[in-house]
Amino acid sequence: MTAMPAPPPSDSPSDSLATRASTSVLALVSEPPVSTRRSVAAPRIAAEAATKAAASKAALAAGALALPPGPLGWLTIVPEMLAVWRIQAQLVADIAALHGQTAKLGPAQMLYCLFRHTAAQAVRDLAVRVGERVIVRPIATAALSQVATAVGLRLGKKIVGKSLSRWVPLIGAAGVSAYAYYDTRQVGRAALALFERDQVIDNPAEL
């Protein structure tokens, strides 16, 4: 019986992944993607449809990248993460556009929507809830970098744990795909809750 190969050794894999995640997060949110969507009369329905489509796309992309086993699978972790984040970022931009709030979509909103459910502690200072309103605070460049670093540290630990799935082909890919679907649905819900109430604030001039 052939022994299963051991995961690749590393002094601190979470630190390396956290650094790459932080850099990627900062680059992703600094320039939100452009949406081709237009404001519609029933934005919630359109946003929910867009969320479902994006979740399916993210699940497919993540599952495909998680198929290679062993060391090759380890190398696909960051590309998988980036592919899913790009799909999610586009979803946030599309939901903002459907609500006629593209002009109000900035780095703070993008960070909040993308990572509120996975790195809540890191983004907790970006927004406050006043009754049913969600208000996103203005954020300076230095603070943006700090939040991105905090998000990266949080996600780095999760990614290391998720990397174990790379050593179980097919079954691991199915789990990665399912999580990407769920994760993207959460991003869509966060974006919908933020933009449908027209309570978004992100004005660098106020800093």
N, CA, C and O of each residue as an XYZ file, in Angstrom:
828
protein
N       0.846     -1.191      0.000
C       0.000      0.000      0.000
C       0.888      1.250      0.000
O       1.787      1.390      0.829
N       0.622      2.132     -0.924
C       1.429      3.349     -1.060
C       1.027      4.367     -0.006
O      -0.153      4.672      0.164
N       2.016      4.884      0.694
C       1.742      5.851      1.756
C       1.321      7.192      1.160
O       1.798      7.597      0.099
N       0.426      7.863      1.861
C       0.001      9.196      1.433
C       1.141     10.184      1.630
O       1.785     10.168      2.680
N       1.413     11.054      0.639
C       2.476     12.048      0.810
C       2.113     13.050      1.885
O       0.946     13.407      2.048
N       3.114     13.501      2.615
C       2.870     14.476      3.679
C       2.740     15.860      3.096
O       3.357     16.148      2.071
N       1.951     16.737      3.716
C       1.845     18.126      3.253
C       3.202     18.788      3.260
O       4.062     18.416      4.059
N       3.421     19.764      2.389
C       4.715     20.398      2.288
C       5.123     21.079      3.578
O       4.313     21.787      4.176
N       6.375     20.885      4.034
C       6.811     21.517      5.270
C       6.949     23.018      5.097
O       7.221     23.512      4.003
N       6.757     23.727      6.189
C       6.914     25.167      6.146
C       7.111     25.675      7.557
O       6.474     25.183      8.488
N       7.974     26.639      7.726
C       8.202     27.195      9.051
C       6.933     27.875      9.558
O       6.551     27.710     10.716
N       6.295     28.631      8.693
C       5.055     29.309      9.069
C       4.238     29.576      7.819
O       4.254     30.689      7.294
N       3.518     28.563      7.332
C       2.741     28.733      6.098
C       1.679     29.804      6.205
O       1.373     30.483      5.225
N       1.110     29.959      7.405
C       0.056     30.963      7.551
C       0.604     32.373      7.366
O      -0.083     33.245      6.835
N       1.856     32.597      7.808
C       2.465     33.921      7.640
C       2.663     34.249      6.173
O       2.372     35.360      5.731
N       3.161     33.275      5.416
C       3.387     33.486      3.983
C       2.073     33.739      3.255
O       1.968     34.657      2.441
N       1.080     32.922      3.554
C      -0.216     33.085      2.908
C      -0.893     34.377      3.355
O      -1.586     35.025      2.570
N      -0.691     34.746      4.617
C      -1.288     35.983      5.120
C      -0.719     37.187      4.391
O      -1.448     38.123      4.062
N       0.588     37.165      4.138
C       1.218     38.270      3.421
C       0.679     38.376      2.006
O       0.372     39.471      1.533
N       0.563     37.238      1.328
C       0.040     37.242     -0.037
C      -1.426     37.647     -0.052
O      -1.875     38.364     -0.946
N      -2.172     37.177      0.953
C      -3.588     37.527      1.025
C      -3.761     39.020      1.265
O      -4.614     39.656      0.645
N      -2.951     39.583      2.167
C      -3.045     41.018      2.469
C      -2.764     41.868      1.241
O      -3.481     42.829      0.964
N      -1.712     41.508      0.502
C      -1.353     42.247     -0.709
C      -2.469     42.152     -1.738
O      -2.812     43.137     -2.391
N      -3.031     40.958     -1.877
C      -4.096     40.755     -2.856
C      -5.363     41.506     -2.472
O      -6.034     42.085     -3.326
N      -5.686     41.492     -1.178
C      -6.870     42.205     -0.696
C      -6.745     43.693     -0.976
O      -7.683     44.318     -1.471
N      -5.587     44.261     -0.661
C      -5.375     45.691     -0.859
C      -5.507     46.074     -2.327
O      -6.136     47.079     -2.661
N      -4.909     45.265     -3.204
C      -4.989     45.542     -4.640
C      -6.425     45.408     -5.141
O      -6.866     46.175     -5.997
N      -7.139     44.440     -4.609
C      -8.503     44.172     -5.062
C      -9.459     45.296     -4.711
O     -10.267     45.709     -5.544
N      -9.375     45.796     -3.477
C     -10.351     46.787     -3.024
C      -9.975     48.219     -3.379
O     -10.831     49.104     -3.374
N      -8.703     48.457     -3.688
C      -8.265     49.829     -3.975
C      -8.956     50.399     -5.205
O      -9.244     51.595     -5.264
N      -9.220     49.545     -6.182
C      -9.905     49.967     -7.406
C     -11.060     49.010     -7.683
O     -10.882     48.024     -8.399
N     -12.241     49.282     -7.127
C     -13.392     48.407     -7.355
C     -13.653     48.211     -8.846
O     -13.478     49.144     -9.629
N     -14.066     47.019     -9.245
C     -14.315     46.755    -10.661
C     -15.460     47.589    -11.226
O     -16.328     48.060    -10.492
N     -15.441     47.756    -12.527
C     -16.504     48.501    -13.220
C     -17.659     47.545    -13.519
O     -17.441     46.408    -13.938
N     -18.869     48.007    -13.304
C     -20.041     47.194    -13.602
C     -20.740     47.715    -14.848
O     -20.797     48.922    -15.083
N     -21.267     46.798    -15.638
C     -22.047     47.173    -16.822
C     -23.545     47.197    -16.504
O     -24.368     47.497    -17.368
N     -23.883     46.878    -15.254
C     -25.297     46.881    -14.855
C     -25.816     48.308    -14.734
O     -25.050     49.255    -14.556
N     -27.128     48.436    -14.834
C     -27.789     49.731    -14.695
C     -28.814     49.658    -13.571
O     -29.274     48.576    -13.208
N     -29.162     50.799    -13.033
C     -30.174     50.853    -11.982
C     -31.494     50.315    -12.519
O     -31.891     50.631    -13.641
N     -32.172     49.502    -11.712
C     -33.430     48.894    -12.149
C     -34.533     49.187    -11.136
O     -34.270     49.615    -10.012
N     -35.763     48.948    -11.557
C     -36.910     49.250    -10.701
C     -37.021     48.291     -9.527
O     -37.505     48.672     -8.462
N     -36.578     47.049     -9.709
C     -36.642     46.045     -8.639
C     -35.226     45.517     -8.378
O     -34.909     44.387     -8.748
N     -34.386     46.323     -7.751
C     -32.983     45.942     -7.569
C     -32.783     44.708     -6.697
O     -31.840     43.950     -6.922
N     -33.642     44.490     -5.713
C     -33.463     43.320     -4.839
C     -33.569     42.014     -5.628
O     -32.757     41.106     -5.455
N     -34.568     41.934     -6.484
C     -34.744     40.721     -7.286
C     -33.545     40.518     -8.205
O     -33.024     39.410     -8.328
N     -33.116     41.603     -8.850
C     -31.963     41.514     -9.754
C     -30.692     41.172     -8.987
O     -29.852     40.416     -9.474
N     -30.552     41.734     -7.782
C     -29.362     41.469     -6.968
C     -29.315     40.016     -6.516
O     -28.248     39.402     -6.492
N     -30.464     39.471     -6.161
C     -30.513     38.072     -5.741
C     -30.175     37.132     -6.900
O     -29.511     36.113     -6.711
N     -30.639     37.486     -8.102
C     -30.308     36.685     -9.278
C     -28.811     36.775     -9.585
O     -28.177     35.776     -9.924
N     -28.259     37.977     -9.463
C     -26.829     38.168     -9.702
C     -26.000     37.403     -8.678
O     -24.956     36.843     -9.012
N     -26.462     37.381     -7.437
C     -25.757     36.656     -6.379
C     -25.747     35.163     -6.652
O     -24.720     34.505     -6.488
N     -26.871     34.634     -7.063
C     -26.947     33.203     -7.360
C     -26.024     32.837     -8.520
O     -25.335     31.817     -8.475
N     -26.014     33.669     -9.553
C     -25.153     33.399    -10.709
C     -23.673     33.487    -10.329
O     -22.866     32.662    -10.757
N     -23.327     34.488     -9.529
C     -21.933     34.653     -9.107
C     -21.506     33.506     -8.201
O     -20.370     33.039     -8.290
N     -22.402     33.047     -7.329
C     -22.080     31.935     -6.440
C     -21.796     30.661     -7.229
O     -20.868     29.919     -6.908
N     -22.594     30.411     -8.257
C     -22.367     29.238     -9.111
C     -21.039     29.355     -9.848
O     -20.307     28.373     -9.974
N     -20.730     30.544    -10.331
C     -19.468     30.773    -11.041
C     -18.278     30.592    -10.103
O     -17.272     29.992    -10.481
N     -18.391     31.107     -8.888
C     -17.313     30.970     -7.911
C     -17.108     29.514     -7.518
O     -15.973     29.061     -7.368
N     -18.197     28.785     -7.351
C     -18.113     27.372     -6.990
C     -17.409     26.574     -8.081
O     -16.588     25.705     -7.791
N     -17.730     26.870     -9.324
C     -17.108     26.175    -10.448
C     -15.611     26.476    -10.517
O     -14.794     25.574    -10.698
N     -15.267     27.747    -10.370
C     -13.857     28.143    -10.435
C     -13.056     27.537     -9.294
O     -11.963     27.014     -9.512
N     -13.588     27.602     -8.080
C     -12.877     27.077     -6.915
C     -12.738     25.558     -7.003
O     -11.676     25.009     -6.711
N     -13.801     24.891     -7.402
C     -13.750     23.444     -7.509
C     -12.738     22.973     -8.534
O     -12.023     21.997     -8.307
N     -12.675     23.662     -9.659
C     -11.729     23.278    -10.708
C     -10.285     23.464    -10.250
O      -9.431     22.620    -10.523
N     -10.015     24.558     -9.560
C      -8.658     24.821     -9.100
C      -8.259     23.929     -7.932
O      -7.071     23.761     -7.657
N      -9.246     23.356     -7.243
C      -8.954     22.486     -6.105
C      -8.769     21.026     -6.507
O      -8.467     20.188     -5.657
N      -8.946     20.712     -7.788
C      -8.833     19.323     -8.230
C      -7.420     18.748     -8.164
O      -7.271     17.599     -7.748
N      -6.367     19.485     -8.553
C      -5.018     18.903     -8.511
C      -4.646     18.484     -7.093
O      -4.787     19.274     -6.160
N      -4.165     17.235     -6.916
C      -3.827     16.750     -5.572
C      -2.387     17.088     -5.186
O      -1.588     17.509     -6.023
N      -2.075     16.896     -3.903
C      -0.707     16.993     -3.425
C      -0.075     18.357     -3.582
O      -0.754     19.378     -3.463
N       1.217     18.383     -3.849
C       1.958     19.646     -3.960
C       1.407     20.585     -5.020
O       1.412     21.802     -4.836
N       0.929     20.027     -6.135
C       0.355     20.869     -7.178
C      -0.898     21.560     -6.666
O      -1.151     22.722     -6.986
N      -1.679     20.844     -5.874
C      -2.873     21.426     -5.290
C      -2.534     22.550     -4.331
O      -3.253     23.546     -4.248
N      -1.430     22.387     -3.602
C      -0.985     23.436     -2.681
C      -0.726     24.738     -3.427
O      -1.030     25.822     -2.931
N      -0.159     24.617     -4.630
C       0.173     25.801     -5.419
C      -1.054     26.510     -5.974
O      -0.970     27.668     -6.382
N      -2.195     25.824     -5.991
C      -3.406     26.444     -6.547
C      -4.233     27.176     -5.497
O      -5.256     27.774     -5.832
N      -3.811     27.143     -4.235
C      -4.612     27.760     -3.175
C      -4.797     29.258     -3.408
O      -5.922     29.757     -3.390
N      -3.698     29.972     -3.625
C      -3.792     31.417     -3.816
C      -4.540     31.763     -5.115
O      -5.406     32.638     -5.086
N      -4.240     31.108     -6.260
C      -5.033     31.389     -7.466
C      -6.528     31.146     -7.273
O      -7.353     31.896     -7.795
N      -6.873     30.107     -6.531
C      -8.289     29.839     -6.260
C      -8.912     30.976     -5.451
O     -10.007     31.451     -5.750
N      -8.187     31.393     -4.430
C      -8.651     32.473     -3.573
C      -8.877     33.751     -4.376
O      -9.899     34.420     -4.220
N      -7.920     34.084     -5.233
C      -8.019     35.303     -6.032
C      -9.164     35.223     -7.036
O      -9.882     36.200     -7.252
N      -9.327     34.053     -7.645
C     -10.408     33.884     -8.625
C     -11.764     34.120     -7.976
O     -12.618     34.805     -8.539
N     -11.960     33.553     -6.791
C     -13.235     33.715     -6.085
C     -13.427     35.164     -5.652
O     -14.523     35.708     -5.782
N     -12.377     35.788     -5.141
C     -12.492     37.188     -4.710
C     -12.845     38.108     -5.863
O     -13.641     39.032     -5.694
N     -12.269     37.872     -7.025
C     -12.574     38.727     -8.180
C     -14.046     38.589     -8.578
O     -14.703     39.577     -8.905
N     -14.551     37.371     -8.547
C     -15.965     37.156     -8.853
C     -16.838     37.863     -7.822
O     -17.843     38.482     -8.171
N     -16.455     37.771     -6.571
C     -17.219     38.414     -5.506
C     -17.147     39.938     -5.585
O     -18.142     40.625     -5.353
N     -15.973     40.456     -5.911
C     -15.825     41.912     -6.046
C     -16.710     42.434     -7.173
O     -17.327     43.492     -7.048
N     -16.769     41.683     -8.277
C     -17.628     42.088     -9.376
C     -19.092     42.047     -8.957
O     -19.889     42.889     -9.371
N     -19.437     41.067     -8.139
C     -20.810     40.975     -7.636
C     -21.165     42.203     -6.809
O     -22.251     42.761     -6.964
N     -20.262     42.627     -5.932
C     -20.511     43.816     -5.117
C     -20.720     45.037     -6.008
O     -21.631     45.834     -5.785
N     -19.861     45.172     -7.024
C     -19.981     46.299     -7.959
C     -21.311     46.247     -8.706
O     -21.945     47.279     -8.926
N     -21.727     45.059     -9.090
C     -22.991     44.910     -9.817
C     -24.190     45.257     -8.929
O     -25.133     45.905     -9.383
N     -24.154     44.827     -7.672
C     -25.263     45.130     -6.768
C     -25.338     46.628     -6.492
O     -26.427     47.196     -6.415
N     -24.185     47.260     -6.346
C     -24.173     48.719     -6.166
C     -24.788     49.405     -7.386
O     -25.569     50.347     -7.248
N     -24.433     48.929     -8.581
C     -24.951     49.526     -9.813
C     -26.454     49.325     -9.945
O     -27.168     50.230    -10.375
N     -26.934     48.144     -9.579
C     -28.365     47.861     -9.665
C     -29.177     48.791     -8.770
O     -30.346     49.064     -9.042
N     -28.546     49.276     -7.700
C     -29.211     50.205     -6.785
C     -28.885     51.667     -7.109
O     -29.267     52.571     -6.366
N     -28.187     51.890     -8.209
C     -27.833     53.251     -8.593
C     -26.822     53.880     -7.659
O     -26.824     55.098     -7.481
N     -25.942     53.066     -7.047
C     -25.000     53.582     -6.059
C     -23.541     53.324     -6.448
O     -22.672     53.222     -5.581
N     -23.284     53.220     -7.721
C     -21.916     52.984     -8.167
C     -20.964     54.074     -7.668
O     -19.832     53.786     -7.280
N     -21.424     55.313     -7.681
C     -20.568     56.422     -7.259
C     -20.183     56.315     -5.791
O     -19.186     56.897     -5.364
N     -20.969     55.573     -5.020
C     -20.700     55.452     -3.592
C     -19.927     54.188     -3.230
O     -19.699     53.911     -2.053
N     -19.525     53.424     -4.239
C     -18.756     52.213     -3.983
C     -17.271     52.553     -3.919
O     -16.669     52.932     -4.923
N     -16.689     52.416     -2.738
C     -15.269     52.690     -2.547
C     -14.589     51.535     -1.845
O     -15.221     50.507     -1.602
N     -13.316     51.677     -1.513
C     -12.569     50.609     -0.846
C     -13.209     50.132      0.456
O     -13.203     48.937      0.753
N     -13.761     51.069      1.233
C     -14.350     50.679      2.519
C     -15.546     49.764      2.320
O     -15.671     48.749      3.005
N     -16.435     50.115      1.381
C     -17.596     49.267      1.111
C     -17.172     47.897      0.598
O     -17.736     46.872      0.982
N     -16.163     47.896     -0.280
C     -15.715     46.632     -0.846
C     -15.152     45.720      0.236
O     -15.469     44.531      0.272
N     -14.324     46.265      1.115
C     -13.782     45.479      2.225
C     -14.899     44.939      3.114
O     -14.900     43.771      3.503
N     -15.838     45.811      3.421
C     -16.934     45.424      4.304
C     -17.749     44.279      3.709
O     -18.030     43.293      4.390
N     -18.120     44.408      2.460
C     -18.957     43.388      1.825
C     -18.219     42.063      1.628
O     -18.794     40.994      1.834
N     -16.959     42.134      1.234
C     -16.209     40.920      0.939
C     -15.858     40.115      2.181
O     -15.855     38.885      2.147
N     -15.561     40.808      3.281
C     -14.976     40.090      4.417
C     -15.727     40.257      5.735
O     -15.214     39.864      6.782
N     -16.922     40.827      5.708
C     -17.673     41.007      6.940
C     -17.959     39.672      7.614
O     -17.952     39.593      8.842
N     -18.208     38.628      6.843
C     -18.590     37.341      7.416
C     -17.409     36.418      7.690
O     -17.543     35.469      8.462
N     -16.252     36.676      7.075
C     -15.097     35.798      7.277
C     -14.011     36.431      8.140
O     -13.200     35.721      8.734
N     -13.990     37.738      8.212
C     -12.989     38.438      9.017
C     -13.655     39.610      9.724
O     -13.236     40.760      9.590
N     -14.695     39.295     10.474
C     -15.527     40.327     11.093
C     -14.726     41.257     12.003
O     -14.944     42.469     12.004
N     -13.805     40.692     12.774
C     -13.022     41.517     13.693
C     -12.153     42.520     12.941
O     -11.942     43.639     13.409
N     -11.655     42.123     11.786
C     -10.757     42.985     11.016
C     -11.486     44.186     10.409
O     -10.901     45.259     10.258
N     -12.760     44.004     10.064
C     -13.496     45.081      9.394
C     -14.540     45.736     10.297
O     -15.355     46.534      9.835
N     -14.511     45.397     11.579
C     -15.572     45.869     12.474
C     -15.629     47.390     12.596
O     -16.699     47.952     12.832
N     -14.479     48.065     12.437
C     -14.459     49.515     12.596
C     -14.844     50.274     11.322
O     -14.912     51.503     11.323
N     -15.092     49.543     10.249
C     -15.444     50.202      8.991
C     -16.884     50.696      8.980
O     -17.208     51.676      8.309
N     -17.736     50.020      9.717
C     -19.166     50.348      9.640
C     -19.801     50.358     11.014
O     -19.346     49.692     11.944
N     -20.859     51.130     11.113
C     -21.676     51.152     12.328
C     -23.130     51.004     11.917
O     -23.528     51.419     10.829
N     -23.915     50.408     12.802
C     -25.346     50.247     12.536
C     -26.118     51.213     13.416
O     -25.965     51.219     14.638
N     -26.945     52.027     12.786
C     -27.804     52.975     13.501
C     -29.239     52.616     13.146
O     -29.729     52.980     12.077
N     -29.912     51.903     14.042
C     -31.238     51.406     13.712
C     -31.119     50.382     12.594
O     -30.422     49.378     12.733
N     -31.802     50.641     11.485
C     -31.725     49.750     10.335
C     -30.688     50.226      9.321
O     -30.501     49.601      8.276
N     -30.026     51.318      9.628
C     -29.049     51.872      8.693
C     -27.661     51.308      8.953
O     -27.263     51.124     10.104
N     -26.933     51.036      7.887
C     -25.534     50.642      7.975
C     -24.705     51.782      7.396
O     -24.844     52.127      6.223
N     -23.853     52.357      8.214
C     -23.043     53.487      7.762
C     -21.581     53.059      7.686
O     -20.996     52.643      8.686
N     -21.004     53.163      6.514
C     -19.600     52.809      6.314
C     -18.751     54.050      6.521
O     -18.981     55.085      5.896
N     -17.783     53.940      7.389
C     -16.957     55.090      7.717
C     -15.953     55.387      6.606
O     -15.533     54.473      5.896
N     -15.563     56.656      6.448
C     -14.476     56.998      5.526
C     -13.193     56.298      5.978
O     -13.027     56.023      7.167
N     -12.300     56.013      5.059
C     -11.071     55.318      5.424
C      -9.889     55.899      4.653
O      -9.948     56.034      3.430
N      -8.839     56.236      5.351
C      -7.634     56.772      4.725
C      -6.792     55.632      4.165
O      -7.003     54.465      4.497
N      -5.838     55.987      3.316
C      -5.004     54.975      2.673
C      -4.246     54.128      3.688
O      -4.187     52.905      3.559
N      -3.668     54.774      4.694
C      -2.904     54.041      5.712
C      -3.796     53.071      6.474
O      -3.406     51.936      6.747
N      -5.000     53.530      6.816
C      -5.935     52.679      7.541
C      -6.397     51.526      6.661
O      -6.580     50.408      7.143
N      -6.585     51.793      5.377
C      -6.985     50.758      4.431
C      -5.949     49.646      4.409
O      -6.298     48.466      4.408
N      -4.685     50.018      4.391
C      -3.601     49.043      4.394
C      -3.610     48.222      5.678
O      -3.372     47.015      5.649
N      -3.882     48.868      6.792
C      -3.920     48.178      8.076
C      -5.054     47.158      8.121
O      -4.880     46.038      8.602
N      -6.205     47.557      7.618
C      -7.342     46.640      7.608
C      -7.058     45.461      6.678
O      -7.363     44.317      7.014
N      -6.477     45.735      5.516
C      -6.142     44.665      4.577
C      -5.167     43.679      5.211
O      -5.285     42.471      5.009
N      -4.202     44.193      5.979
C      -3.246     43.327      6.668
C      -3.954     42.463      7.702
O      -3.667     41.272      7.821
N      -4.877     43.061      8.449
C      -5.631     42.313      9.454
C      -6.483     41.224      8.808
O      -6.585     40.113      9.329
N      -7.094     41.552      7.669
C      -7.883     40.561      6.931
C      -6.979     39.427      6.469
O      -7.338     38.255      6.583
N      -5.799     39.777      5.943
C      -4.864     38.768      5.469
C      -4.422     37.831      6.570
O      -4.323     36.624      6.348
N      -4.154     38.356      7.748
C      -3.747     37.518      8.883
C      -4.848     36.548      9.270
O      -4.594     35.379      9.559
N      -6.064     37.044      9.271
C      -7.200     36.199      9.618
C      -7.404     35.094      8.585
O      -7.618     33.934      8.936
N      -7.336     35.462      7.326
C      -7.577     34.493      6.263
C      -6.424     33.524      6.096
O      -6.630     32.374      5.708
N      -5.198     33.979      6.387
C      -4.037     33.104      6.256
C      -4.191     31.835      7.076
O      -3.869     30.746      6.602
N      -4.678     31.965      8.298
C      -4.871     30.803      9.162
C      -5.947     29.877      8.606
O      -5.819     28.654      8.661
N      -7.011     30.478      8.070
C      -8.086     29.662      7.512
C      -7.616     28.917      6.263
O      -7.989     27.767      6.031
N      -6.795     29.592      5.467
C      -6.333     28.985      4.224
C      -5.449     27.786      4.496
O      -5.530     26.784      3.786
N      -4.600     27.873      5.521
C      -3.745     26.747      5.876
C      -4.594     25.534      6.249
O      -4.298     24.412      5.839
N      -5.652     25.766      7.030
C      -6.530     24.669      7.382
C      -7.225     24.091      6.161
O      -7.365     22.875      6.034
N      -7.657     24.965      5.266
C      -8.348     24.512      4.056
C      -7.418     23.749      3.123
O      -7.867     22.927      2.323
N      -6.114     24.025      3.229
C      -5.151     23.401      2.323
C      -5.102     21.891      2.490
O      -4.682     21.184      1.574
N      -5.519     21.388      3.635
C      -5.516     19.941      3.846
C      -6.423     19.233      2.850
O      -6.207     18.064      2.532
N      -7.436     19.937      2.358
C      -8.346     19.324      1.388
C      -7.642     18.998      0.082
O      -8.110     18.158     -0.687
N      -6.518     19.660     -0.171
C      -5.784     19.417     -1.417
C      -5.193     18.002     -1.461
O      -4.804     17.520     -2.524
N      -5.131     17.349     -0.308
C      -4.563     15.999     -0.246
C      -5.641     14.931     -0.363
O      -5.350     13.739     -0.266
N      -6.882     15.354     -0.571
C      -7.979     14.411     -0.780
C      -8.699     14.809     -2.064
O      -9.701     15.521     -2.002
N      -8.217     14.369     -3.226
C      -8.790     14.780     -4.512
C     -10.290     14.477     -4.584
O     -10.781     13.566     -3.918
N     -10.987     15.228     -5.377
C     -12.418     15.107     -5.632
C     -13.265     15.448     -4.412
O     -14.105     16.346     -4.473
N     -13.051     14.738     -3.301
C     -13.823     15.042     -2.103
C     -13.473     16.438     -1.609
O     -14.351     17.223     -1.251
N     -12.158     16.740     -1.595
C     -11.726     18.066     -1.183
C     -12.233     19.135     -2.123
O     -12.643     20.208     -1.683
N     -12.208     18.852     -3.421
C     -12.676     19.823     -4.411
C     -14.157     20.113     -4.236
O     -14.595     21.251     -4.411
N     -14.923     19.101     -3.895
C     -16.360     19.293     -3.684
C     -16.607     20.211     -2.491
O     -17.485     21.073     -2.527
N     -15.821     20.013     -1.437
C     -15.965     20.871     -0.263
C     -15.575     22.304     -0.547
O     -16.244     23.236     -0.098
N     -14.490     22.488     -1.293
C     -14.028     23.825     -1.668
C     -15.083     24.522     -2.518
O     -15.368     25.705     -2.331
N     -15.651     23.781     -3.445
C     -16.685     24.332     -4.329
C     -17.916     24.757     -3.531
O     -18.468     25.835     -3.752
N     -18.337     23.904     -2.605
C     -19.520     24.218     -1.791
C     -19.275     25.454     -0.932
O     -20.160     26.296     -0.779
N     -18.070     25.560     -0.372
C     -17.781     26.712      0.472
C     -17.747     28.001     -0.350
O     -18.235     29.038      0.101
N     -17.170     27.939     -1.559
C     -17.115     29.125     -2.423
C     -18.526     29.602     -2.762
O     -18.788     30.803     -2.824
N     -19.429     28.649     -2.980
C     -20.831     29.003     -3.256
C     -21.437     29.728     -2.050
O     -22.028     30.799     -2.184
N     -21.279     29.126     -0.882
C     -21.817     29.721      0.347
C     -21.202     31.088      0.614
O     -21.910     32.044      0.931
N     -19.893     31.177      0.486
C     -19.164     32.410      0.765
C     -19.640     33.549     -0.141
O     -19.816     34.681      0.308
N     -19.842     33.235     -1.404
C     -20.285     34.251     -2.358
C     -21.715     34.692     -2.071
O     -22.050     35.863     -2.244
N     -22.555     33.764     -1.634
C     -23.910     34.149     -1.244
C     -23.873     35.126     -0.064
O     -24.675     36.059     -0.007
N     -22.959     34.918      0.864
C     -22.834     35.817      2.002
C     -22.379     37.208      1.571
O     -22.853     38.216      2.093
N     -21.469     37.251      0.626
C     -20.999     38.537      0.090
C     -22.161     39.275     -0.562
O     -22.327     40.479     -0.361
N     -22.960     38.562     -1.336
C     -24.110     39.177     -1.989
C     -25.110     39.728     -0.988
O     -25.667     40.808     -1.182
N     -25.332     38.983      0.079
C     -26.271     39.447      1.104
C     -25.753     40.694      1.810
O     -26.519     41.610      2.110
N     -24.455     40.723      2.071
C     -23.868     41.896      2.726
C     -23.988     43.122      1.828
O     -24.319     44.211      2.296
N     -23.718     42.941      0.531
C     -23.805     44.057     -0.410
C     -25.237     44.543     -0.547
O     -25.482     45.748     -0.613
N     -26.183     43.619     -0.589
C     -27.592     43.995     -0.702
C     -28.038     44.783      0.524
O     -28.709     45.807      0.402
N     -27.660     44.299      1.707
C     -28.046     44.985      2.937
C     -27.442     46.387      3.009
O     -28.039     47.302      3.577
N     -26.258     46.545      2.429
C     -25.581     47.837      2.486
C     -26.165     48.834      1.493
O     -26.437     49.980      1.850
N     -26.358     48.406      0.257
C     -26.732     49.344     -0.797
C     -28.223     49.577     -0.953
O     -28.617     50.593     -1.527
N     -29.050     48.696     -0.476
C     -30.478     48.884     -0.714
C     -31.079     49.985      0.163
O     -32.189     50.444     -0.109
N     -30.366     50.418      1.210
C     -30.921     51.442      2.097
C     -30.349     52.824      1.833
O     -30.718     53.789      2.502
N     -29.459     52.926      0.872
C     -28.911     54.228      0.509
C     -28.284     54.922      1.716
O     -28.466     56.121      1.929
N     -27.543     54.144      2.498
C     -26.922     54.701      3.704
C     -25.407     54.520      3.663
O     -24.783     54.308      4.703
N     -24.814     54.601      2.487
C     -23.393     54.348      2.328
C     -22.628     55.659      2.383
O     -22.965     56.611      1.678
N     -21.608     55.708      3.209
C     -20.778     56.908      3.315
C     -19.320     56.514      3.105
O     -18.815     55.651      3.823
N     -18.658     57.097      2.182
C     -17.234     56.854      1.968
C     -16.666     58.063      1.257
O     -16.439     58.014      0.048
N     -16.431     59.142      1.975
C     -16.018     60.400      1.386
C     -14.626     60.793      1.884
O     -14.497     61.337      2.980
N     -13.575     60.521      1.085
C     -12.222     60.835      1.501
C     -12.042     62.296      1.872
O     -11.149     62.627      2.652
N     -12.882     63.184      1.325
C     -12.757     64.608      1.609
C     -13.061     64.920      3.068
O     -12.682     65.968      3.590
N     -13.766     63.968      3.726
C     -14.106     64.182      5.115
C     -12.965     63.841      6.051
O     -13.021     64.162      7.238
N     -11.921     63.190      5.530
C     -10.810     62.764      6.388
C      -9.950     63.936      6.772
O      -8.966     63.769      7.493
